[in-house]
């Protein structure tokens, strides 16, 4: 009998930048950054690895995601998603 494959759940979190200036979104452990434009909502797609939840840390000039980010999308007013960043293919 084959064992069921384990899949990490995908977590979707929306973050809004309500300010008049861009905010930086740091993606760790990769060290990449994405600018969240002013007055824009982004949706971060990430997975939990081995039961360790992702962690979001706020600072005066941005947000750091500690975890396994797969992609980041800008959310339009109609709810459509437009890719801003995605994990590079291996």
C-alpha positions as a printed Julia matrix, in Angstrom:
90×3 Matrix{Float64}:
   0.0    0.0     0.0
   1.41   3.39   -0.96
   1.65   6.07    1.7
  -0.11   9.36    1.16
   2.24  12.16    0.15
   2.59  14.92    2.68
   1.78  18.38    1.38
   2.56  21.54    3.28
  -0.51  23.75    3.59
  -0.42  27.0     1.62
  -1.12  30.02    3.8
  -2.46  33.18    2.15
  -2.08  36.44    4.05
  -3.05  39.9     2.82
  -1.06  42.93    3.92
  -2.07  46.52    3.21
   0.22  49.52    3.01
  -2.02  52.43    4.05
   0.82  54.98    3.96
   1.84  57.5     1.32
   5.25  55.84    0.86
   6.31  52.35   -0.28
   7.03  49.76    2.42
   9.67  47.06    2.07
   8.7   43.42    2.42
  11.77  41.32    3.27
  11.61  37.62    2.45
  13.75  35.47    4.72
  15.72  33.25    4.53
  16.27  34.32    0.88
  17.13  37.94    1.62
  14.97  39.25   -1.25
  12.88  42.4    -0.93
   9.68  43.55   -2.59
   8.34  47.11   -2.42
   4.69  47.35   -1.42
   3.49  50.46   -3.25
   1.63  53.12   -1.29
  -2.02  52.37   -0.59
  -1.69  48.87   -2.05
  -2.72  45.47   -0.72
  -0.5   42.47   -1.37
  -1.24  38.78   -0.88
   1.62  36.6     0.36
   1.47  32.87   -0.39
   3.68  30.74    1.83
   3.87  27.2     3.12
   4.55  25.83    6.56
   7.52  23.51    6.73
   7.55  20.62    9.18
   4.9   22.27   11.32
   6.82  25.52   11.8
   4.52  28.49   11.21
   5.63  31.52    9.23
   6.39  34.6    11.26
   5.75  38.23   10.28
   7.79  40.98   11.93
   6.86  44.67   11.69
   9.45  47.45   11.73
   9.33  51.2    11.15
  10.08  50.84    7.43
   8.57  47.5     6.46
   7.64  43.92    7.18
   9.83  40.82    7.31
   8.43  37.38    6.51
  10.38  34.58    8.17
   9.29  31.43    6.42
   8.78  29.67    3.13
   7.29  32.26    0.78
   6.17  30.9    -2.59
   4.83  34.07   -4.24
   3.63  37.62   -3.64
   0.79  39.26   -5.56
  -0.61  42.77   -5.75
  -4.37  42.74   -5.24
  -6.43  44.99   -7.5
  -9.63  46.68   -6.36
 -11.57  44.02   -8.28
  -9.73  41.27   -6.37
  -7.49  40.12   -9.22
  -3.94  39.08   -8.35
  -0.89  40.34  -10.25
   2.46  38.65   -9.57
   5.12  40.85   -7.97
   7.54  38.08   -6.94
   7.72  34.3    -7.03
  10.17  31.69   -5.81
  12.75  31.02   -8.54
  12.5   27.65  -10.26
  15.3   25.25   -9.41
